[in-house]
Amino acid sequence: MNLQLSPADARFRDEVRTFLDSALDDDLRRGAERCGSLFQDYATNIRWHRVLYRQGWVAPAWPEKFGGPGWSVVQRYIFQAECAAAGAPALAPMGLGMCGPVLMGYGTAAQQTRFLPRILSGEDYWCQGYSEPGSGSDLASLSLRAARDGDHYVLNGTKIWTTHAQHANRMFLLVRTDPGGRPQAGITFLLMDMDTPGISIEPIIFSSGDHEVNTVFFEDVRVPVANRVGEENDGWTVAKYLLEFERGGGGAARLEALLARIRRMAAATDASGHRLLDDPDFSSRLDAAAINLDAVRMSEFRILSALSQGGNPGPASSILKTSTAALNQHLTELALEVTGIWALPHQPEARQPDAKVQPVGPDAALTATARYLNNRAVSIAGGTDEVQRNIVAKLVLGL
Ligand SMILES: Cc1cc2nc3c(=O)[nH]c(=O)nc-3n(C[C@H](O)[C@H](O)[C@H](O)COP(=O)(O)OP(=O)(O)OC[C@H]3O[C@@H](n4cnc5c(N)ncnc54)[C@H](O)[C@@H]3O)c2cc1C
């Protein structure tokens, strides 16, 4: 692996920096800064999405023929790292990073023509309907029933933990089309409009006060057979393909920005003239985090290297998922510590991008508690640590 930027890549990095300098206005920066949730709030996300769309940069990983910018893997990495360093909002992955790649890999020409441009423009906002009560890690046991009725499937059942279902106008989901035989063999992958009659959404509120996930109920919901991706009862193949992309990484740059922020806060002098950075225990934990960050970055490079040679992320994405989650959680603990007493006020209203209330304490402290609480979920969402380790044991170590 050559880790030096070529002169052309260095020029590209400068171009990205210049763009970010002018494109990121105060509202976008504040929206990202005040985001304590796992996902960027919808309003900030969609504003930034449209800015990038107009620039032609909203889908760095998409092939040119579907509207991607035609960047190399290294350029994609540079873009991601520069966005994180500049404090840009993170885009929602459900359309660009999950449904889009699935449609490119398994969708019909009609589905690609209908849905891909709307993902790019931000007209469609997708949510992911995989998990059900009782079917998370053991996803193949899912039971939301889809019975065939002429040109439609009729859906009855429940999805849970559905991120941003309250904002989405479309959902991609897994349904049970054959209740007999091997569980994996009776699953089908569908695309659905969220305003179809029979759908109701109930919020699940995080301990931080944030509303990010939901329970979605289905009662006789009719979905056209034309919205099926892949063959009936072969949805498991499509579902697994998507999960590799979901766990594909890209978090090191954001963690690096968070580590730098913690260092800056720890270097500030408090009212009694102390700096937390001078505390040997705290600074050694910061250094340990920096070493772990290097390991995460190297794992990302390994995946990039595989991708640049035409491969898929493969099981390495599971290694990256667990190590990124662990570091993420560790950094949010350090951030909480460095925030001190200002972590105590519970003020979710002040974190809203259009907040009219003045935050209690310094701005930099506003998100520390919410990020700490919400990030407990990163070792669960997208596949738990234990499940990732099982994948590594089987596919990497051959156990
Ligand atoms: C914040 C958040 C957002 C989410 N967003 C979405 C979304 O948008 N769409 C969606 O479909 N889902 C979403 N999920 C659901 C997520 O994918 C599941 O929570 C996850 O797969 C775990 O499933 P579960 O919650 O049913 O836990 P369970 O599978 O019941 O696991 C419970 C515990 O048992 C352990 N365990 C289970 N099986 C094994 C095993 N074989 N070996 C060892 N240990 C095991 C687990 O590691 C865990 O500790 C989200 C979850 C969270 C927390």
The ligand as a Tripos MOL2 file, in Angstrom:
@<TRIPOS>MOLECULE
LIG
   53    58     1     0     0
SMALL
NO_CHARGES

@<TRIPOS>ATOM
      1 C1        -29.8830    2.9730   17.0070 C.3       1 LIG1
      2 C2        -30.3060    1.8180   16.1970 C.ar      1 LIG1
      3 C3        -30.7050    2.0150   14.8790 C.ar      1 LIG1
      4 C4        -31.1520    0.9300   14.1170 C.ar      1 LIG1
      5 N1        -31.6070    1.1670   12.8380 N.ar      1 LIG1
      6 C5        -32.1450    0.1530   12.1430 C.ar      1 LIG1
      7 C6        -32.7500    0.3740   10.8820 C.ar      1 LIG1
      8 O1        -32.8020    1.5040   10.3780 O.2       1 LIG1
      9 N2        -33.3120   -0.6760   10.2430 N.ar      1 LIG1
     10 C7        -33.2760   -1.9320   10.7470 C.ar      1 LIG1
     11 O2        -33.7750   -2.8480   10.0810 O.2       1 LIG1
     12 N3        -32.7140   -2.1910   11.9420 N.ar      1 LIG1
     13 C8        -32.1640   -1.1790   12.6610 C.ar      1 LIG1
     14 N4        -31.6030   -1.4130   13.8930 N.ar      1 LIG1
     15 C9        -31.6950   -2.7690   14.4480 C.3       1 LIG1
     16 C10       -30.3720   -3.4860   14.5910 C.3       1 LIG1
     17 O3        -29.9190   -3.9640   13.3590 O.3       1 LIG1
     18 C11       -30.5950   -4.5980   15.6030 C.3       1 LIG1
     19 O4        -30.8490   -3.9870   16.8520 O.3       1 LIG1
     20 C12       -29.4160   -5.5270   15.7180 C.3       1 LIG1
     21 O5        -29.2640   -6.2940   14.5580 O.3       1 LIG1
     22 C13       -29.5450   -6.4710   16.9420 C.3       1 LIG1
     23 O6        -30.7540   -7.1190   16.9380 O.3       1 LIG1
     24 P1        -31.6980   -7.1210   18.2390 P.3       1 LIG1
     25 O7        -31.8690   -5.7200   18.6890 O.co2     1 LIG1
     26 O8        -32.9200   -7.8920   17.8820 O.co2     1 LIG1
     27 O9        -30.8770   -7.8830   19.3690 O.3       1 LIG1
     28 P2        -30.7180   -9.4660   19.5370 P.3       1 LIG1
     29 O10       -30.4290  -10.0700   18.2100 O.co2     1 LIG1
     30 O11       -31.8970   -9.9800   20.2930 O.co2     1 LIG1
     31 O12       -29.4400   -9.5840   20.4350 O.3       1 LIG1
     32 C14       -29.4710   -9.4900   21.8670 C.3       1 LIG1
     33 C15       -28.0840   -9.8480   22.3870 C.3       1 LIG1
     34 O13       -27.7700  -11.2190   22.0770 O.3       1 LIG1
     35 C16       -26.5380  -11.2930   21.3730 C.3       1 LIG1
     36 N5        -26.5930  -12.3540   20.3490 N.ar      1 LIG1
     37 C17       -27.5980  -12.5800   19.4890 C.ar      1 LIG1
     38 N6        -27.2930  -13.6230   18.6790 N.ar      1 LIG1
     39 C18       -26.0490  -14.0370   19.0220 C.ar      1 LIG1
     40 C19       -25.1740  -15.0690   18.5540 C.ar      1 LIG1
     41 N7        -25.5230  -15.8560   17.5480 N.pl3     1 LIG1
     42 N8        -23.9760  -15.2000   19.1540 N.ar      1 LIG1
     43 C20       -23.6030  -14.3990   20.1850 C.ar      1 LIG1
     44 N9        -24.4000  -13.4040   20.6810 N.ar      1 LIG1
     45 C21       -25.6010  -13.2300   20.1110 C.ar      1 LIG1
     46 C22       -26.3830   -9.9400   20.7050 C.3       1 LIG1
     47 O14       -25.0430   -9.6560   20.4030 O.3       1 LIG1
     48 C23       -26.9700   -8.9990   21.7440 C.3       1 LIG1
     49 O15       -26.0080   -8.7110   22.7160 O.3       1 LIG1
     50 C24       -31.1450   -0.3650   14.6640 C.ar      1 LIG1
     51 C25       -30.7280   -0.5490   15.9860 C.ar      1 LIG1
     52 C26       -30.3270    0.4980   16.7460 C.ar      1 LIG1
     53 C27       -29.9090    0.2760   18.1640 C.3       1 LIG1
@<TRIPOS>BOND
     1     1     2 1
     2     2     3 ar
     3     2    52 ar
     4     3     4 ar
     5     4     5 ar
     6     4    50 ar
     7     5     6 ar
     8     6     7 ar
     9     6    13 1
    10     7     8 2
    11     7     9 ar
    12     9    10 ar
    13    10    11 2
    14    10    12 ar
    15    12    13 ar
    16    13    14 ar
    17    14    15 1
    18    14    50 ar
    19    15    16 1
    20    16    17 1
    21    16    18 1
    22    18    19 1
    23    18    20 1
    24    20    21 1
    25    20    22 1
    26    22    23 1
    27    23    24 1
    28    24    25 2
    29    24    26 1
    30    24    27 1
    31    27    28 1
    32    28    29 2
    33    28    30 1
    34    28    31 1
    35    31    32 1
    36    32    33 1
    37    33    34 1
    38    33    48 1
    39    34    35 1
    40    35    36 1
    41    35    46 1
    42    36    37 ar
    43    36    45 ar
    44    37    38 ar
    45    38    39 ar
    46    39    40 ar
    47    39    45 ar
    48    40    41 1
    49    40    42 ar
    50    42    43 ar
    51    43    44 ar
    52    44    45 ar
    53    46    47 1
    54    46    48 1
    55    48    49 1
    56    50    51 ar
    57    51    52 ar
    58    52    53 1
@<TRIPOS>SUBSTRUCTURE
     1 LIG1         1 GROUP 0 **** ****
